[in-house]
């Protein structure tokens, strides 16, 4: 018997695939930004996998963390 519940990593990939479909409808600038966000979310997939958090919630939290890090980095440079 196979696994019926997707792993966190599989859920993250499903989210990424859905966003990629959306990108095909976006203008090129927005699509690039969306793809960059997906890359940021994937960057923390191991942490999401090992936590008990829902993968979709973990993906959003990962995005928020990465965006906040960029904001802090910009603030420190100015």
FENLIN-V411498 format. One record per residue. PHI is phi in whole degrees, -180 to 180 (* if undefined). OMEGA is omega in whole degrees, 0 to 359 (* if undefined). Layout:
PHI_OMEGA / PHI_OMEGA
This chain:
*_181 / -90_179 / -76_182 / -100_179 / -100_180 / -66_176 / -72_178 / -60_180 / -64_177 / -66_178 / -64_178 / -63_178 / -65_177 / -64_176 / -61_181 / -61_179 / -65_178 / -64_179 / -67_178 / -62_176 / -62_178 / -63_181 / -60_181 / -66_179 / -100_184 / -91_171 / -70_189 / -62_180 / -66_180 / -65_180 / -64_178 / -63_179 / -64_179 / -62_178 / -66_176 / -63_178 / -65_177 / -61_178 / -61_178 / -65_178 / -67_179 / -65_182 / -58_182 / -107_184 / -63_178 / -64_179 / -64_179 / -65_181 / -61_184 / -87_178 / -96_178 / -93_184 / -78_175 / -60_184 / -56_180 / -66_177 / -65_178 / -62_179 / -63_179 / -64_178 / -62_178 / -60_178 / -62_180 / -62_179 / -62_181 / -66_178 / -66_179 / -63_177 / -60_178 / -65_179 / -61_179 / -62_179 / -63_178 / -65_179 / -62_181 / -68_180 / -77_183 / -97_*
